[in-house]
């Protein structure tokens, strides 16, 4: 009897916990999980209101979303990941066409801030994956942005408890009324760089041989 009551109580507690925790919507999977995303993104306002939609979290850390417009902060502490309902929306405001948008997450647990502009990240790593978003339920179609909340350099954030996994599903959002361009690293780039180094080495060897012969 006691075991039955205990099992029932635990089940009720679990049900209550599930009811207060925000659910996670299905994220758009990053195709190369475990490997840093080589793409670089540029987000630009189409003119008018920029609205964000919260799609869920895969993070244990406490995190919020923010936005820079033309390098200036216009919003922060949006969509606290463990208390915000999936599907919640936030109007960031109206911005002129061509304004540069930089999204960021503040990771309160570790003190880290990671930006959609890779050049602003202290660890030099890409912390987002972005793609077109088809819309779901009451969330309209737009641009999907998924964040990675772990630094590639743990020494920068001593309280970080895990190694970076590059799954880009720690924070998931959709944004409307913006354009995005991405510049992926060409697959042949590393080989091209290696070929240039090899040619340089050959040229250096020939110059040394020529100099030795002249002497």
N, C-alpha and C positions, 0 to 999 in steps of 0.2 A: 504493500500500500504506500509506504513512504517513498519507494523508488518510483511509483507511478506519479505521485504528487510532485516529486522532484523533477521528473522528466517533463511533466506538463508545465511546471513553473519555468524551467529553462527554455522550453519552446515558446512560452509567452514572452519572456524577456527578449529572446532572439527576434520575435516578431516585432516587438516594440522598437528594438534597435534598428531593424531594417526600415521601419516606417519613418524614423527621424533622419536617417542617413540619406544624402542625396544619391540617387541612382546614377549610373553612368550610361550615357547613350552609346550606341555602337560607333566607335571611332573609325576614321579612315586609316587603314593600316599603312604604315610606312613600309615599303617593299623590301628594305634592306636592314631590318632590325638587327642591332648589334654593331652596325657600322655607321660612322658619322655621315650625315647627309651632306654631300658635296655641293648642293645647289646654293646659290645666293638669290635672295628675293628682294624685290622693291615694290612696296605698296603705295599706291597713289590714289588720292580722293577723286571721285568722279564729279564732285560738286554736290553740295547738299548734306543731309544728315548721314552720319556713319553710325550704324546700329550693330551691336555685338550680341551674340546669343551664346549662352553657356551650354556646352554639350556634355560635360562630365569630367571626371578626374580619375586617374589611375595612381595618384600620389598619396603617400602616407604623410608627407610634409604639409604644413599649412601654407597656402599660397593665394595670391590675388593678382589680378590683371591691371595693367595700366597702359596709357597711350601717350606717345610724343607726337606732336604735329610740327613739322619743320624744326625738329630738335627741341621744342619746348613742351614741358609736361602739361597736359590738359586734363588728365584723369589718372587716378591711382586707387588702390584698395577696392577694385571692382570685382565682383564674383568671388567671394571667399569660398574656396573650393569644397570645404566640408560642411557648409551650411546653406549654400545656394542650390535651389531646385534646378534640375536639368530643364532646359527650355526657357529659363529666365532671360530677359533681354535688358539691354542698357543702351540708351541713346547718348553717344559721346559728344554730340553737337554737330553743327553744320560747318563745313570747311570748303574753302574755294577749290575749284577743280585744279588738279596738279599739285596740291599740298602733299608733302611726303609724310607718310604714316609709319610710325615705328611702335610696334606693340612690345610689351615687356611683362614678365612676371616677377613679382617680389616673393622670394621664398623665405618666409618669416622664420622657419625652423633653423635654417643655416645662415641667414643673412645675405644670401646671394640674390642678384638681380640678373636676369637673362633677357636679351633683346632679340627682336626679329632681324635686326641689323647685326650680322656676325661681328663686324669690326668694333662694336661697342662692348662685346663680352670679354671680361678679364682673362678668361682661359683661351680666348681665340677660337673657340669652337662654335659650330652651328647648332643652335638650340631650338630650331623649329623645322617642321615639315609642313608644307602648304600644298593644297590642290583645290580644284573646283569642288563645290558642295552642292548636291542636287536638291537639298531641302528634305525635311522630315517632320511630319506632324504639323505643328504650328510654326516651325522654324523655316523661313523661306530659303530659297537657293541663294548661294553667295560664294564666299571664299572660306575654305577650311584652314585653320591654323592649329597645329598640335605642337606643344612644347615639351622639351626634355628639361627636367629640373635638377639634374646632377652635373656637376662640373667634371671636366676631363682632368682637372688638376685639383685633387682632393686637398692638397696643401693650402689652397686658397681659402678653403672653408673647413676648418678643423672639426666642426660638428657633423659634417657629412658622413653618414654611416655606410654608404654603399659606393661601389664603383659604377661609373657611368655605363648605362646599358643601351643608350641611343634607340629607345623605342618610340619616342616622340608622342606619347599618349598620356603624359602626366597632367597636362591641362589641355582641354580641347574646346575650341571656339569656332563659331561661324560669324563672318562679317559681311554686311551688305553695302552696296554703293561704293565699291572701290575696284581698282584695277591692280593686277599683280603681274609682274614679269619675273621670270626666274632664269638664271644663267648657270646651268649645270657645268661641272668640270668635265671636259671631254674625256672619254674613256682612254683616248690615245695620248693624253697629256703627259702622264708619267713616262711612257715609252719615248715620247718626243724629247723630254728633258734628259733622259738617260742617253739618247742618241747624241744630243748636243754635247753632253759631257764627254762621251767617247770620242767625238770628233775633235773636241778641244785637246784631249790627251794625245791623240795621234798628231795633231798639229804641233803641239809642244815638243813631242819626241822628234819630229822631223826638223824643227828649228834647232834643237840641241845637236842633232847629227850634222846638220849643215855647218853650224858654228864650229864643231870639233874638226870637221874636214878642212875648213878654211884655215884653222889654226895650224 
